Amino acid sequence: MTDTPTLPWPGPLASPAWLHTRLGDEGLVVLDLRPLDRFRAGHVPGARHSDYARWRAVAEGAPGMLPDPTELAAMIGGLGIG
């Protein structure tokens, strides 16, 4: 038995096939959280880059949490999502 929680999905949140059929759909936003140099080397057409570290914060002493709601809303809005 393991203490590691099992995720409800075995891999990416969306398959390449699902994404391919929906590229260009109104309201679809693809975020690429890889390092900027890798994003610049190639990415999904129309994807927006965001620094992964910006999405991680320390909340009540616990690392790896999302930023507080106000900061998170500003980040998401700044990416044109919302």
C-alpha positions, 0 to 999 in steps of 0.5 A: 500500500502507498501513501501517494494519492492516486490522481483521477487522470493518468496523464495530461488534462487534455489529450493531443487529439482533444486539443487538436480538434479544439484549437481556435475555439472561442474561450479555449486558452492553453497555458504553457508553464514550461521554462521560457526558453522551451516555450520559445523553442516551440509550443501549441499554436496560440498558447500563452506562457506563464512562469510556473513559479508564479503559480506556487506560493506558501500559504500558512507555512505550506509550500506549493499552494496557489497564490491568494485569491486576489493575486491569483485573479490578477495573474489569470486576468493578466493572461486574458482569461476570464 
